[in-house]
Amino acid sequence: MSRRLWLLGAVLAALPVVGCSSTSPPPPPESRAGRPDRGAKLIAQYGCGSCHTIPGVDRAGGLVGPPLTRFGARSYIAGELPNNADNLQRWITDPQAVEPGTAMPRLGVSAIDAQDIAAYLYTLD
């Protein structure tokens, strides 16, 4: 019996890990532009909290989209874009262009508003 367990362990150890990349994740995001204080207000104004839970934003306890807690520590946006300021601003302004059919709607967020929203989200680490 113990030989079978040992053999099973050896076989399992030899299997590749599925779903994990062998490359290291991108470095943490960095955003030197934008005003986080304004970004928090814009998040409330655009109604992001109706779908997302977002720390520090009033009435932002939505459960439709993923929670944005610790957003600044994440490696990817929407599971496919490396998490950096340019990609996040692109995602915020036109999520359908990044991932057609995504549940996140295009809200008409301007480029400057997206920059400030991104600046706020990067404070959540």
Rosetta constraint file for C-alpha pairs under 8 A:
AtomPair CA 1 CA 5 HARMONIC 6.53 0.50
AtomPair CA 2 CA 6 HARMONIC 6.14 0.50
AtomPair CA 3 CA 7 HARMONIC 6.09 0.50
AtomPair CA 4 CA 8 HARMONIC 6.06 0.50
AtomPair CA 5 CA 9 HARMONIC 6.10 0.50
AtomPair CA 6 CA 10 HARMONIC 6.21 0.50
AtomPair CA 7 CA 11 HARMONIC 6.23 0.50
AtomPair CA 8 CA 12 HARMONIC 6.17 0.50
AtomPair CA 9 CA 13 HARMONIC 6.04 0.50
AtomPair CA 10 CA 14 HARMONIC 6.32 0.50
AtomPair CA 11 CA 15 HARMONIC 6.62 0.50
AtomPair CA 25 CA 75 HARMONIC 6.17 0.50
AtomPair CA 26 CA 75 HARMONIC 6.09 0.50
AtomPair CA 26 CA 82 HARMONIC 6.48 0.50
AtomPair CA 26 CA 83 HARMONIC 7.59 0.50
AtomPair CA 27 CA 75 HARMONIC 7.27 0.50
AtomPair CA 28 CA 72 HARMONIC 7.15 0.50
AtomPair CA 28 CA 73 HARMONIC 6.20 0.50
AtomPair CA 28 CA 74 HARMONIC 7.09 0.50
AtomPair CA 28 CA 75 HARMONIC 6.52 0.50
AtomPair CA 28 CA 83 HARMONIC 7.24 0.50
AtomPair CA 28 CA 84 HARMONIC 7.65 0.50
AtomPair CA 29 CA 72 HARMONIC 6.42 0.50
AtomPair CA 29 CA 73 HARMONIC 7.52 0.50
AtomPair CA 29 CA 74 HARMONIC 7.99 0.50
AtomPair CA 29 CA 75 HARMONIC 7.76 0.50
AtomPair CA 29 CA 83 HARMONIC 5.68 0.50
AtomPair CA 29 CA 84 HARMONIC 4.65 0.50
AtomPair CA 29 CA 85 HARMONIC 6.71 0.50
AtomPair CA 29 CA 122 HARMONIC 7.23 0.50
AtomPair CA 30 CA 84 HARMONIC 6.37 0.50
AtomPair CA 30 CA 85 HARMONIC 6.55 0.50
AtomPair CA 30 CA 122 HARMONIC 7.36 0.50
AtomPair CA 31 CA 84 HARMONIC 7.61 0.50
AtomPair CA 31 CA 85 HARMONIC 5.66 0.50
AtomPair CA 31 CA 118 HARMONIC 7.69 0.50
AtomPair CA 31 CA 119 HARMONIC 6.07 0.50
AtomPair CA 31 CA 122 HARMONIC 7.15 0.50
AtomPair CA 32 CA 119 HARMONIC 7.67 0.50
AtomPair CA 33 CA 115 HARMONIC 6.95 0.50
AtomPair CA 33 CA 116 HARMONIC 7.70 0.50
AtomPair CA 33 CA 119 HARMONIC 6.92 0.50
AtomPair CA 34 CA 39 HARMONIC 7.88 0.50
AtomPair CA 34 CA 112 HARMONIC 7.72 0.50
AtomPair CA 34 CA 115 HARMONIC 5.17 0.50
AtomPair CA 34 CA 116 HARMONIC 4.35 0.50
AtomPair CA 34 CA 117 HARMONIC 7.75 0.50
AtomPair CA 34 CA 118 HARMONIC 7.49 0.50
AtomPair CA 34 CA 119 HARMONIC 5.31 0.50
AtomPair CA 35 CA 39 HARMONIC 6.13 0.50
AtomPair CA 35 CA 115 HARMONIC 7.75 0.50
AtomPair CA 35 CA 116 HARMONIC 4.86 0.50
AtomPair CA 35 CA 117 HARMONIC 7.85 0.50
AtomPair CA 35 CA 119 HARMONIC 6.02 0.50
AtomPair CA 35 CA 120 HARMONIC 7.12 0.50
AtomPair CA 36 CA 40 HARMONIC 6.29 0.50
AtomPair CA 36 CA 116 HARMONIC 5.65 0.50
AtomPair CA 36 CA 117 HARMONIC 6.69 0.50
AtomPair CA 36 CA 118 HARMONIC 7.68 0.50
AtomPair CA 36 CA 119 HARMONIC 4.82 0.50
AtomPair CA 36 CA 120 HARMONIC 3.91 0.50
AtomPair CA 36 CA 121 HARMONIC 7.69 0.50
AtomPair CA 36 CA 123 HARMONIC 7.48 0.50
AtomPair CA 37 CA 41 HARMONIC 6.85 0.50
AtomPair CA 37 CA 116 HARMONIC 7.95 0.50
AtomPair CA 37 CA 120 HARMONIC 6.82 0.50
AtomPair CA 38 CA 42 HARMONIC 6.23 0.50
AtomPair CA 38 CA 116 HARMONIC 6.19 0.50
AtomPair CA 38 CA 117 HARMONIC 7.51 0.50
AtomPair CA 38 CA 120 HARMONIC 7.94 0.50
AtomPair CA 39 CA 43 HARMONIC 6.12 0.50
AtomPair CA 39 CA 113 HARMONIC 7.04 0.50
AtomPair CA 39 CA 114 HARMONIC 7.93 0.50
AtomPair CA 39 CA 115 HARMONIC 7.87 0.50
AtomPair CA 39 CA 116 HARMONIC 4.36 0.50
AtomPair CA 39 CA 117 HARMONIC 3.93 0.50
AtomPair CA 39 CA 118 HARMONIC 7.12 0.50
AtomPair CA 39 CA 119 HARMONIC 6.64 0.50
AtomPair CA 39 CA 120 HARMONIC 5.22 0.50
AtomPair CA 40 CA 44 HARMONIC 6.60 0.50
AtomPair CA 40 CA 56 HARMONIC 7.59 0.50
AtomPair CA 40 CA 57 HARMONIC 6.20 0.50
AtomPair CA 40 CA 117 HARMONIC 6.56 0.50
AtomPair CA 40 CA 120 HARMONIC 5.99 0.50
AtomPair CA 41 CA 45 HARMONIC 6.16 0.50
AtomPair CA 41 CA 57 HARMONIC 7.66 0.50
AtomPair CA 42 CA 46 HARMONIC 5.94 0.50
AtomPair CA 42 CA 113 HARMONIC 7.06 0.50
AtomPair CA 42 CA 116 HARMONIC 7.94 0.50
AtomPair CA 42 CA 117 HARMONIC 6.66 0.50
AtomPair CA 43 CA 47 HARMONIC 6.23 0.50
AtomPair CA 43 CA 48 HARMONIC 5.46 0.50
AtomPair CA 43 CA 49 HARMONIC 7.15 0.50
AtomPair CA 43 CA 57 HARMONIC 7.43 0.50
AtomPair CA 43 CA 117 HARMONIC 6.49 0.50
AtomPair CA 44 CA 48 HARMONIC 6.29 0.50
AtomPair CA 44 CA 49 HARMONIC 6.54 0.50
AtomPair CA 44 CA 57 HARMONIC 6.57 0.50
AtomPair CA 44 CA 58 HARMONIC 6.97 0.50
AtomPair CA 44 CA 59 HARMONIC 7.65 0.50
AtomPair CA 44 CA 60 HARMONIC 7.41 0.50
AtomPair CA 46 CA 107 HARMONIC 7.25 0.50
AtomPair CA 46 CA 109 HARMONIC 7.92 0.50
AtomPair CA 47 CA 51 HARMONIC 7.96 0.50
AtomPair CA 48 CA 52 HARMONIC 6.07 0.50
AtomPair CA 48 CA 60 HARMONIC 7.05 0.50
AtomPair CA 49 CA 53 HARMONIC 5.88 0.50
AtomPair CA 49 CA 54 HARMONIC 6.46 0.50
AtomPair CA 49 CA 57 HARMONIC 7.59 0.50
AtomPair CA 49 CA 58 HARMONIC 7.96 0.50
AtomPair CA 49 CA 59 HARMONIC 6.14 0.50
AtomPair CA 49 CA 60 HARMONIC 3.46 0.50
AtomPair CA 49 CA 61 HARMONIC 5.74 0.50
AtomPair CA 49 CA 62 HARMONIC 5.42 0.50
AtomPair CA 50 CA 59 HARMONIC 7.55 0.50
AtomPair CA 50 CA 60 HARMONIC 6.13 0.50
AtomPair CA 50 CA 61 HARMONIC 6.72 0.50
AtomPair CA 50 CA 62 HARMONIC 4.65 0.50
AtomPair CA 50 CA 63 HARMONIC 7.78 0.50
AtomPair CA 50 CA 64 HARMONIC 7.85 0.50
AtomPair CA 51 CA 60 HARMONIC 7.74 0.50
AtomPair CA 51 CA 61 HARMONIC 7.38 0.50
AtomPair CA 51 CA 62 HARMONIC 4.11 0.50
AtomPair CA 51 CA 63 HARMONIC 5.58 0.50
AtomPair CA 51 CA 64 HARMONIC 4.65 0.50
AtomPair CA 51 CA 65 HARMONIC 5.12 0.50
AtomPair CA 51 CA 66 HARMONIC 7.89 0.50
AtomPair CA 52 CA 60 HARMONIC 6.25 0.50
AtomPair CA 52 CA 61 HARMONIC 6.00 0.50
AtomPair CA 52 CA 62 HARMONIC 4.34 0.50
AtomPair CA 52 CA 63 HARMONIC 5.79 0.50
AtomPair CA 52 CA 64 HARMONIC 6.49 0.50
AtomPair CA 52 CA 65 HARMONIC 5.14 0.50
AtomPair CA 52 CA 66 HARMONIC 5.89 0.50
AtomPair CA 52 CA 67 HARMONIC 5.19 0.50
AtomPair CA 52 CA 68 HARMONIC 6.58 0.50
AtomPair CA 53 CA 60 HARMONIC 5.04 0.50
AtomPair CA 53 CA 61 HARMONIC 4.09 0.50
AtomPair CA 53 CA 62 HARMONIC 5.10 0.50
AtomPair CA 53 CA 63 HARMONIC 6.69 0.50
AtomPair CA 53 CA 66 HARMONIC 7.32 0.50
AtomPair CA 53 CA 67 HARMONIC 4.56 0.50
AtomPair CA 53 CA 68 HARMONIC 6.01 0.50
AtomPair CA 53 CA 69 HARMONIC 7.20 0.50
AtomPair CA 54 CA 60 HARMONIC 5.35 0.50
AtomPair CA 54 CA 61 HARMONIC 6.65 0.50
AtomPair CA 54 CA 67 HARMONIC 6.35 0.50
AtomPair CA 54 CA 68 HARMONIC 5.27 0.50
AtomPair CA 54 CA 69 HARMONIC 6.00 0.50
AtomPair CA 55 CA 60 HARMONIC 7.42 0.50
AtomPair CA 55 CA 68 HARMONIC 7.58 0.50
AtomPair CA 55 CA 69 HARMONIC 6.21 0.50
AtomPair CA 55 CA 124 HARMONIC 7.63 0.50
AtomPair CA 62 CA 67 HARMONIC 7.90 0.50
AtomPair CA 63 CA 67 HARMONIC 7.33 0.50
AtomPair CA 65 CA 103 HARMONIC 7.98 0.50
AtomPair CA 65 CA 104 HARMONIC 7.70 0.50
AtomPair CA 68 CA 121 HARMONIC 7.60 0.50
AtomPair CA 68 CA 124 HARMONIC 7.98 0.50
AtomPair CA 69 CA 124 HARMONIC 6.26 0.50
AtomPair CA 69 CA 125 HARMONIC 7.51 0.50
AtomPair CA 70 CA 74 HARMONIC 6.99 0.50
AtomPair CA 70 CA 124 HARMONIC 4.70 0.50
AtomPair CA 70 CA 125 HARMONIC 4.16 0.50
AtomPair CA 71 CA 121 HARMONIC 5.97 0.50
AtomPair CA 71 CA 122 HARMONIC 6.24 0.50
AtomPair CA 71 CA 123 HARMONIC 7.94 0.50
AtomPair CA 71 CA 124 HARMONIC 5.41 0.50
AtomPair CA 71 CA 125 HARMONIC 5.97 0.50
AtomPair CA 72 CA 121 HARMONIC 6.32 0.50
AtomPair CA 72 CA 122 HARMONIC 4.18 0.50
AtomPair CA 72 CA 123 HARMONIC 6.16 0.50
AtomPair CA 72 CA 124 HARMONIC 5.19 0.50
AtomPair CA 72 CA 125 HARMONIC 4.53 0.50
AtomPair CA 73 CA 122 HARMONIC 7.93 0.50
AtomPair CA 73 CA 124 HARMONIC 7.59 0.50
AtomPair CA 73 CA 125 HARMONIC 5.03 0.50
AtomPair CA 74 CA 83 HARMONIC 6.77 0.50
AtomPair CA 75 CA 82 HARMONIC 6.06 0.50
AtomPair CA 75 CA 83 HARMONIC 5.27 0.50
AtomPair CA 76 CA 80 HARMONIC 5.98 0.50
AtomPair CA 76 CA 81 HARMONIC 5.28 0.50
AtomPair CA 76 CA 82 HARMONIC 4.59 0.50
AtomPair CA 76 CA 83 HARMONIC 4.59 0.50
AtomPair CA 77 CA 81 HARMONIC 5.00 0.50
AtomPair CA 77 CA 82 HARMONIC 6.25 0.50
AtomPair CA 77 CA 83 HARMONIC 5.40 0.50
AtomPair CA 77 CA 87 HARMONIC 7.80 0.50
AtomPair CA 77 CA 88 HARMONIC 6.90 0.50
AtomPair CA 77 CA 91 HARMONIC 7.95 0.50
AtomPair CA 81 CA 87 HARMONIC 6.64 0.50
AtomPair CA 82 CA 87 HARMONIC 7.10 0.50
AtomPair CA 83 CA 87 HARMONIC 6.54 0.50
AtomPair CA 83 CA 88 HARMONIC 6.61 0.50
AtomPair CA 84 CA 88 HARMONIC 6.10 0.50
AtomPair CA 85 CA 89 HARMONIC 6.06 0.50
AtomPair CA 85 CA 115 HARMONIC 7.73 0.50
AtomPair CA 85 CA 118 HARMONIC 6.65 0.50
AtomPair CA 86 CA 90 HARMONIC 6.19 0.50
AtomPair CA 87 CA 91 HARMONIC 6.09 0.50
AtomPair CA 88 CA 92 HARMONIC 6.10 0.50
AtomPair CA 88 CA 118 HARMONIC 6.44 0.50
AtomPair CA 89 CA 93 HARMONIC 6.14 0.50
AtomPair CA 89 CA 111 HARMONIC 7.19 0.50
AtomPair CA 89 CA 114 HARMONIC 5.17 0.50
AtomPair CA 89 CA 115 HARMONIC 5.98 0.50
AtomPair CA 89 CA 118 HARMONIC 6.40 0.50
AtomPair CA 90 CA 94 HARMONIC 6.07 0.50
AtomPair CA 90 CA 95 HARMONIC 7.22 0.50
AtomPair CA 90 CA 98 HARMONIC 7.76 0.50
AtomPair CA 91 CA 95 HARMONIC 4.54 0.50
AtomPair CA 91 CA 98 HARMONIC 6.42 0.50
AtomPair CA 92 CA 106 HARMONIC 7.83 0.50
AtomPair CA 92 CA 109 HARMONIC 6.97 0.50
AtomPair CA 92 CA 114 HARMONIC 6.02 0.50
AtomPair CA 93 CA 106 HARMONIC 6.70 0.50
AtomPair CA 93 CA 107 HARMONIC 7.29 0.50
AtomPair CA 93 CA 108 HARMONIC 6.58 0.50
AtomPair CA 93 CA 109 HARMONIC 5.14 0.50
AtomPair CA 93 CA 110 HARMONIC 6.54 0.50
AtomPair CA 93 CA 111 HARMONIC 6.82 0.50
AtomPair CA 93 CA 114 HARMONIC 6.39 0.50
AtomPair CA 94 CA 98 HARMONIC 6.97 0.50
AtomPair CA 94 CA 105 HARMONIC 7.99 0.50
AtomPair CA 94 CA 106 HARMONIC 5.44 0.50
AtomPair CA 94 CA 107 HARMONIC 7.95 0.50
AtomPair CA 94 CA 108 HARMONIC 7.94 0.50
AtomPair CA 95 CA 99 HARMONIC 6.08 0.50
AtomPair CA 95 CA 100 HARMONIC 7.56 0.50
AtomPair CA 95 CA 102 HARMONIC 7.19 0.50
AtomPair CA 95 CA 104 HARMONIC 6.39 0.50
AtomPair CA 95 CA 105 HARMONIC 6.81 0.50
AtomPair CA 95 CA 106 HARMONIC 6.23 0.50
AtomPair CA 96 CA 100 HARMONIC 4.50 0.50
AtomPair CA 96 CA 101 HARMONIC 6.29 0.50
AtomPair CA 96 CA 102 HARMONIC 6.19 0.50
AtomPair CA 96 CA 104 HARMONIC 7.45 0.50
AtomPair CA 96 CA 105 HARMONIC 7.08 0.50
AtomPair CA 96 CA 106 HARMONIC 6.78 0.50
AtomPair CA 109 CA 113 HARMONIC 6.13 0.50
AtomPair CA 109 CA 114 HARMONIC 6.16 0.50
AtomPair CA 110 CA 114 HARMONIC 6.09 0.50
AtomPair CA 111 CA 115 HARMONIC 6.23 0.50
AtomPair CA 112 CA 116 HARMONIC 6.44 0.50
AtomPair CA 113 CA 117 HARMONIC 6.12 0.50
AtomPair CA 114 CA 118 HARMONIC 5.98 0.50
AtomPair CA 115 CA 119 HARMONIC 6.19 0.50
AtomPair CA 116 CA 120 HARMONIC 6.36 0.50
AtomPair CA 117 CA 121 HARMONIC 6.27 0.50
AtomPair CA 118 CA 122 HARMONIC 6.17 0.50
AtomPair CA 119 CA 123 HARMONIC 6.81 0.50
AtomPair CA 120 CA 124 HARMONIC 7.24 0.50
